[in-house]
Amino acid sequence: MSKPVSYHRLPVPDFTPYDVAVAALEFLGDQWKALPGPWAMTGHLHGWDNTPFTILAQPTGELIVRNDQLGDALPLPVEPTDDLTTVARAVADVIGRLY
């Protein structure tokens, strides 16, 4: 039997979901805008057609991107130890699949 996973011991990145949203603008284009959620605990992206997306962390530490208009969401294929640029690039890739 394996040991249970302790989510209290996971590495914590030094950036917020809002920081990720701002960094993702570089990969999404100049017709996108980023807005912070409360306490920057979520990041919100709005596309050229005003489609809203939210970047948020699950209680397990997994980051997801949600298309708020459709309700669809996908996890980001990233680790807490990945740098901001890697996470931002993953956001842009996932948003392409959520449209």
ABEGO torsion letter per residue (X at the ends): XBBBBBAAABBBBABBAAAAAAAAAAAAEAABBBBBBBGGABBBBBBAAGBBBBBBBBAAGBBBBBBAAAGBBBBBBBBAABBAAAAAAAAAAAAAAAX
